[in-house]
Amino acid sequence: MIPVSWYLTLAAILFSIGVYGFLARRNVIIMFLSIELMLNAANLNLVAVSHYLTDLRGQILTFFIIAVAAAEAAIGLGIVVALFRNKATVYADEIAQMKG
């Protein structure tokens, strides 16, 4: 059986990659993918600790997080498509200018 510390280490690595991808990249689509990677790292933590403690609450919470992540992806990609139609770019630096 694989120890729970390996799962927690893998989740920490995935979360770190997600944070780096969100902070270092300026492409909005890559930023959304990085957020999804961070959410999946949190899900991995919840499932691993839930299995280790033989409690289903963490696994049930994971289903809710997956549903929220799917909604976030759908709404986020809709916003990206709308921004791309108006600005013709997906880079956050070029979109950041607000006009009133």
Contacts in CASP RR format, 6 or more apart in sequence:
PFRMAT RR
TARGET T0000
AUTHOR 0000-0000-0000
METHOD contacts of the structure
MODEL  1
MIPVSWYLTLAAILFSIGVYGFLARRNVIIMFLSIELMLNAANLNLVAVS
HYLTDLRGQILTFFIIAVAAAEAAIGLGIVVALFRNKATVYADEIAQMKG
4 48 0 8 1.000
4 49 0 8 1.000
4 51 0 8 1.000
4 52 0 8 1.000
7 44 0 8 1.000
7 45 0 8 1.000
7 48 0 8 1.000
8 45 0 8 1.000
8 48 0 8 1.000
8 49 0 8 1.000
10 44 0 8 1.000
11 41 0 8 1.000
11 42 0 8 1.000
11 44 0 8 1.000
11 45 0 8 1.000
11 48 0 8 1.000
12 41 0 8 1.000
14 37 0 8 1.000
14 38 0 8 1.000
14 40 0 8 1.000
14 41 0 8 1.000
14 44 0 8 1.000
15 37 0 8 1.000
15 38 0 8 1.000
15 41 0 8 1.000
15 42 0 8 1.000
17 34 0 8 1.000
17 37 0 8 1.000
18 34 0 8 1.000
18 35 0 8 1.000
18 37 0 8 1.000
18 38 0 8 1.000
18 41 0 8 1.000
19 34 0 8 1.000
19 38 0 8 1.000
20 34 0 8 1.000
21 30 0 8 1.000
21 31 0 8 1.000
21 34 0 8 1.000
22 31 0 8 1.000
22 34 0 8 1.000
22 35 0 8 1.000
22 38 0 8 1.000
25 31 0 8 1.000
25 34 0 8 1.000
26 91 0 8 1.000
26 92 0 8 1.000
26 93 0 8 1.000
27 90 0 8 1.000
27 91 0 8 1.000
27 92 0 8 1.000
28 80 0 8 1.000
28 83 0 8 1.000
28 90 0 8 1.000
28 91 0 8 1.000
28 92 0 8 1.000
28 95 0 8 1.000
29 77 0 8 1.000
29 80 0 8 1.000
29 90 0 8 1.000
31 92 0 8 1.000
32 72 0 8 1.000
32 73 0 8 1.000
32 76 0 8 1.000
32 77 0 8 1.000
32 80 0 8 1.000
35 72 0 8 1.000
36 69 0 8 1.000
36 73 0 8 1.000
39 65 0 8 1.000
39 68 0 8 1.000
39 69 0 8 1.000
40 69 0 8 1.000
42 65 0 8 1.000
43 62 0 8 1.000
43 65 0 8 1.000
43 66 0 8 1.000
46 58 0 8 1.000
46 59 0 8 1.000
46 61 0 8 1.000
46 62 0 8 1.000
46 65 0 8 1.000
47 58 0 8 1.000
47 59 0 8 1.000
47 62 0 8 1.000
49 58 0 8 1.000
50 56 0 8 1.000
50 57 0 8 1.000
50 58 0 8 1.000
50 59 0 8 1.000
50 62 0 8 1.000
51 59 0 8 1.000
80 90 0 8 1.000
83 90 0 8 1.000
83 95 0 8 1.000
84 90 0 8 1.000
87 94 0 8 1.000
87 95 0 8 1.000
89 95 0 8 1.000
END
